[in-house]
């Protein structure tokens, strides 16, 4: 469930932000903000489905997923292929996400 929630959240967040990008940077009509806001609300809801005792930890681990998903968006939607440094950076971030989510928790 966590992986699906993160993937859905990434798609919703990127799509929502892209709608605002289209409106404010590419001179699309202001109504682009409406689906953008709906998509960002869906993003926030999906993050609540992540199996984590702490919101901050769920959000931190999501960061790596967001970075990787943004590069997929770059490639598929904007038609700009990521370079090797993009891919290495995304790999490092995803590794960090796995460490955050999978590490055994102990009290200090």
C-alpha positions in Angstrom: 0.0 0.0 0.0 2.8 2.4 0.8 4.5 2.1 -2.6 1.1 2.6 -4.4 0.3 5.6 -2.2 3.7 7.1 -2.9 3.4 6.6 -6.7 -0.1 8.0 -6.8 1.0 10.9 -4.6 3.9 11.7 -6.9 1.7 11.6 -10.0 -0.9 13.8 -8.4 1.7 16.3 -7.0 3.6 16.6 -10.3 0.4 17.0 -12.3 -0.9 19.6 -9.9 2.3 21.6 -10.0 2.6 21.2 -13.8 -0.9 22.7 -14.2 0.2 25.8 -12.3 3.4 25.8 -14.4 1.3 25.8 -17.6 -0.8 28.6 -16.3 1.9 30.9 -14.9 4.9 30.1 -17.1 3.4 29.0 -20.4 0.5 31.4 -20.6 -2.3 28.9 -20.4 -5.7 30.0 -19.1 -6.2 30.5 -15.4 -8.7 27.7 -15.3 -5.7 25.3 -15.4 -5.4 26.1 -11.7 -8.7 24.2 -10.9 -7.5 20.7 -11.9 -4.1 21.6 -10.4 -5.7 22.3 -7.0 -7.8 19.1 -7.2 -4.6 17.2 -8.0 -2.7 18.7 -5.1 -5.5 17.9 -2.7 -5.4 14.3 -4.0 -1.6 14.3 -3.4 -2.1 15.3 0.2 -4.8 12.7 0.8 -2.6 9.9 -0.7 0.2 10.7 1.6 -2.1 10.0 4.6 -2.3 6.4 3.4 1.4 5.8 3.9 2.1 3.3 6.6 4.2 5.3 9.0 3.8 6.3 12.6 5.2 9.8 11.9 4.1 12.2 9.2 7.5 13.7 8.9 9.1 10.4 8.2 6.5 9.6 5.6 7.1 12.9 3.9 10.9 12.6 4.1 10.8 9.2 2.4 8.4 10.5 -0.2 11.0 13.0 -1.3 13.1 10.4 -3.0 10.0 9.0 -4.8 9.1 12.5 -5.9 12.5 13.2 -7.4 12.5 9.9 -9.3 8.9 10.5 -10.5 9.8 14.0 -11.6 12.5 12.7 -13.9 10.1 10.2 -15.4 7.7 13.2 -16.0 10.6 15.1 -17.5 11.2 12.2 -19.9 7.7 11.1 -20.8 5.7 14.4 -20.7 8.4 17.1 -21.5 10.3 14.8 -23.8 13.7 15.6 -22.2 15.6 12.4 -21.4 17.3 12.4 -18.0 21.1 12.2 -18.2 23.3 9.8 -16.1 23.7 12.4 -13.3 19.9 12.7 -13.1 19.6 8.9 -12.8 22.5 8.6 -10.3 20.9 11.3 -8.1 17.5 9.7 -8.3 19.0 6.4 -7.3 20.7 7.9 -4.3 17.5 9.6 -3.3 15.5 6.3 -3.6 18.1 4.5 -1.6 17.6 7.2 1.1 13.8 6.6 1.0 14.3 2.9 1.5 16.6 3.5 4.4 14.1 5.9 6.1 11.2 3.5 5.7 12.8 0.2 6.3 15.3 1.0 9.1 14.5 -0.7 12.5 13.4 1.9 15.0 14.8 2.1 18.4 14.5 4.8 21.1 17.6 6.7 21.9 
